Amino acid sequence: MDIAYPGLMWLTIGVTFFVLEMAVPGFVLFFFGLAAWLTALGCYFFPWSVNTQLAAFLVLSLVCLFGLRGIVKKVFIGDKKEAEPDSILANGGEKCMVTITIKPPAEGQVKFAGTFWRAEADEEINEGDVVEIVEQKDLLITVKKLS
């Protein structure tokens, strides 16, 4: 099966992957699009058969995905290790009220600054108790009873 313009076909496939990347999270389809464009470039310079094109696309996809993903992800998303905490809870020590009893290992809920947060603790803490925030990990707050 010969395709009249294989390079154009691979360019179209690449654009499709780039468009789908905007709808699908994970930053993976971008590299398939890049591999499709590199395959199109190869088709422009060399008269590849369909099997060779597919093999080139497969190899280039793997090289792009595993070789470039970490580097490109740091450029677009940033390095999380260097990010400064942007939360008002980052330092801990604040007081809040338990709104749903915390029974380890199950989570409960606390209210802090007018917002409800998922909470965990090392011991059971009843609804209505005032607690101290120890730390925050994403949307989960670790609390302890006031001494």
Residue, then its C-alpha position, 0 to 999 in steps of 0.5 A: m500500500d503506497i500513500a501519495y504523500p506520506g509526509l503530509m499524512w504524518l504531519t496531520i497525525g502530529v497535529t492531531f496528537f498536539v490537539l489531543e494533548m490539550a484535552v488529555p492530561g499527562f503531557v504524553l501525546f505531545f511526544f507522539g506528535l513530535a515523533a510523527w513530525l520527525t517521521a514526516l521529516g524522514c519521509y521527505f528525505f527518504p523513500w520509506s515503505v509503510n513498514t519503515q515509517l511505522a518502525a521509525f514512528l515507534v522508535l522515535s515515539l519511545v526516544c521522545l517520550f523517555g528521553l525528552r519528557g523529563i526535560v520538557k516537563k521541567v520547562f513547561i511545568g517547573d521543578k517542584k523541588e524548588a517551588e516555594p510553598d504558596s499556602i497560608l498553612a505551610n508553616g503550621g501552628e495555626k488553630c482550627m476547629v474539627t467539623i467531622t470527627i477524625k478517627p485514625p486511620a480515617e480522615g475527618q474534616v476541619k474548618f480553617a479561615g472559612t474553608f473546609w479541609r480534609a484532616e488526619a491525626d494520630e489520635e481520635i479528635n471529636e467534632g467541635d474540638v479546637v486543634e493545631i495544624v501540624e502540616q499541610k500536604d496538598l489538600l490534606i491537613t495533619v492536626k494534633k490536639l492542643s496540649 
